[in-house]
Amino acid sequence: MTDKKIIAVMGATGAQGGGLVRAILNDDSSPFAVRALTRNPDSDKAKELQKLGAEVVAADVEDAASVSKAFEGAYGAFCVTFFWEHFSPEKELNHARAMAKAAKAAGVKHVIWSTLEDTRKWVPLDDNRMPTLMDKFKVPHFDTKGEANQVFTDAGVPTTFLLTSFYWDNMIYFGMGPKKGPDGQLAITLPMDDKELPGIAAEDIGRCAYGIFQRGDEYIGKTVGIAGEHLTGAQMAASLSDALDQPVLYNAVEPEVYRGFGFPGAEDLGNMFQFKRDFNKDYRAARNLDTSRDLNPSLQSFDNWLSKNKSRIPLE
Ligand SMILES: NC(=O)c1ccc[n+]([C@@H]2O[C@H](COP(=O)([O-])OP(=O)(O)OC[C@H]3O[C@@H](n4cnc5c(N)ncnc54)[C@H](OP(=O)(O)O)[C@@H]3O)[C@@H](O)[C@H]2O)c1
């Protein structure tokens, strides 16, 4: 038994949750212990977390009873949903409900809810600048996360609303890295025009969440947005050119072109980038770099992140 306060981490084998698990376990004097939730405690990733010192517990967010059980006795919970596993906003909302209900029932003292903007507050459904998707969303994977903020508030759970940013790791895992055009020239393609895109090393999201837990009640009831840097497509291309030691161009396309790329989620992401472009001032203002660095002193810049990860970016 530990006398440390337990933080139950949803998505512990993934990007956001994994960053939090490692941030806590790498700090020998941490007042927190980690309960890593996973559907499969026997997986290599789960065993790795156990070796680092985490208590590994089986939980599936589809199974509300398993979440309730996993939250019992926890001081804190990191709650995240997994849109790209199922592409269903309804599921995302149900999963948030299950976690909020479980946190309330277990008397969890501090939940961090990994959220994003409900873009319909900026672009109502009858605004035709971007298409409505799945009948009632503009950016499905953003809108339900924002809508679910109220779920945690209504459940009466002490919650910090953590607004995350575009992971630079999408260049490794999500097909968003430089690609060769017909002329053989490498380019990144983003529908951001000349606007700055807040981005972050995925690992830093969990480290910022750790900073929030360390501050006790300070951020409860508050929204905090985090990013490592705000960069234009041209600036990202310049950094990539330096890191990869070969020219990378920025291919700025219109959002409607991006929506038409045809890969699963292209319309959702086309709308997402258009939201970030058209409401750039609000979107950036919600993600303060000084606050992010204060929460996580080892916050990485894009160049720092590239120096460690450039060899992992597939250059197709
Ligand atoms: N990519 C971006 O730029 C970006 C930016 C901001 C926000 N987001 C959001 O981040 C969310 C995903 O977080 P992530 O990137 O940390 O995820 P991730 O790296 O894809 O990992 C997800 C982890 O969640 C677990 N998981 C999946 N389904 C589960 C279920 N039914 N019950 C319990 N655990 C489950 C899996 O663990 P096990 O297999 O071990 O169970 C997996 O390791 C998405 O909703 C996305 O919209 C992404």
The ligand as a Tripos MOL2 file, in Angstrom:
@<TRIPOS>MOLECULE
LIG
   48    52     1     0     0
SMALL
NO_CHARGES

@<TRIPOS>ATOM
      1 N1         -3.7250   13.8720  -32.5830 N.am      1 LIG1
      2 C1         -3.8650   15.1100  -32.1450 C.2       1 LIG1
      3 O1         -3.2320   16.0570  -32.6490 O.2       1 LIG1
      4 C2         -4.8040   15.4050  -31.0210 C.ar      1 LIG1
      5 C3         -4.7840   16.6920  -30.4780 C.ar      1 LIG1
      6 C4         -5.6520   16.9900  -29.4360 C.ar      1 LIG1
      7 C5         -6.5440   16.0160  -28.9720 C.ar      1 LIG1
      8 N2         -6.5310   14.7740  -29.5320 N.ar      1 LIG1
      9 C6         -7.4840   13.7830  -29.0210 C.3       1 LIG1
     10 O2         -6.7930   12.8180  -28.2700 O.3       1 LIG1
     11 C7         -7.6550   11.7060  -28.0870 C.3       1 LIG1
     12 C8         -6.8540   10.4350  -28.0370 C.3       1 LIG1
     13 O3         -5.8690   10.5040  -27.0410 O.3       1 LIG1
     14 P1         -4.4220    9.8930  -27.2660 P.3       1 LIG1
     15 O4         -3.8290   10.5010  -28.5060 O.co2     1 LIG1
     16 O5         -3.6980   10.0060  -26.0030 O.co2     1 LIG1
     17 O6         -4.7850    8.4080  -27.5960 O.3       1 LIG1
     18 P2         -3.8790    7.2270  -28.1900 P.3       1 LIG1
     19 O7         -2.4280    7.5510  -28.1230 O.co2     1 LIG1
     20 O8         -4.4720    6.8630  -29.4930 O.co2     1 LIG1
     21 O9         -4.0980    6.0780  -27.1330 O.3       1 LIG1
     22 C9         -5.3080    5.7070  -26.7540 C.3       1 LIG1
     23 C10        -5.1510    4.6730  -25.6510 C.3       1 LIG1
     24 O10        -6.4540    4.5830  -25.1070 O.3       1 LIG1
     25 C11        -6.7940    3.3000  -24.8460 C.3       1 LIG1
     26 N3         -8.1790    3.0170  -25.2470 N.ar      1 LIG1
     27 C12        -8.7320    2.9950  -26.4760 C.ar      1 LIG1
     28 N4        -10.0200    2.6420  -26.4100 N.ar      1 LIG1
     29 C13       -10.2850    2.4370  -25.0880 C.ar      1 LIG1
     30 C14       -11.4190    2.0270  -24.3690 C.ar      1 LIG1
     31 N5        -12.5690    1.7010  -24.9890 N.pl3     1 LIG1
     32 N6        -11.3500    1.9490  -23.0260 N.ar      1 LIG1
     33 C15       -10.2020    2.2220  -22.3790 C.ar      1 LIG1
     34 N7         -9.0810    2.5920  -23.0050 N.ar      1 LIG1
     35 C16        -9.1260    2.6830  -24.3470 C.ar      1 LIG1
     36 C17        -5.8200    2.4020  -25.5610 C.3       1 LIG1
     37 O11        -5.2380    1.6630  -24.5500 O.3       1 LIG1
     38 P3         -5.3810    0.0590  -24.3700 P.3       1 LIG1
     39 O12        -5.2920   -0.5360  -25.7510 O.co2     1 LIG1
     40 O13        -4.2080   -0.2310  -23.5020 O.co2     1 LIG1
     41 O14        -6.6990   -0.1630  -23.6990 O.co2     1 LIG1
     42 C18        -4.7800    3.3480  -26.1830 C.3       1 LIG1
     43 O15        -3.4650    3.0560  -25.8260 O.3       1 LIG1
     44 C19        -8.6520   11.7480  -29.2450 C.3       1 LIG1
     45 O16        -9.9640   11.8810  -28.7710 O.3       1 LIG1
     46 C20        -8.2160   12.9690  -30.0630 C.3       1 LIG1
     47 O17        -9.3100   13.6730  -30.6010 O.3       1 LIG1
     48 C21        -5.6720   14.4440  -30.5200 C.ar      1 LIG1
@<TRIPOS>BOND
     1     1     2 1
     2     2     3 2
     3     2     4 1
     4     4     5 ar
     5     4    48 ar
     6     5     6 ar
     7     6     7 ar
     8     7     8 ar
     9     8     9 1
    10     8    48 ar
    11     9    10 1
    12     9    46 1
    13    10    11 1
    14    11    12 1
    15    11    44 1
    16    12    13 1
    17    13    14 1
    18    14    15 2
    19    14    16 1
    20    14    17 1
    21    17    18 1
    22    18    19 2
    23    18    20 1
    24    18    21 1
    25    21    22 1
    26    22    23 1
    27    23    24 1
    28    23    42 1
    29    24    25 1
    30    25    26 1
    31    25    36 1
    32    26    27 ar
    33    26    35 ar
    34    27    28 ar
    35    28    29 ar
    36    29    30 ar
    37    29    35 ar
    38    30    31 1
    39    30    32 ar
    40    32    33 ar
    41    33    34 ar
    42    34    35 ar
    43    36    37 1
    44    36    42 1
    45    37    38 1
    46    38    39 2
    47    38    40 1
    48    38    41 1
    49    42    43 1
    50    44    45 1
    51    44    46 1
    52    46    47 1
@<TRIPOS>SUBSTRUCTURE
     1 LIG1         1 GROUP 0 **** ****
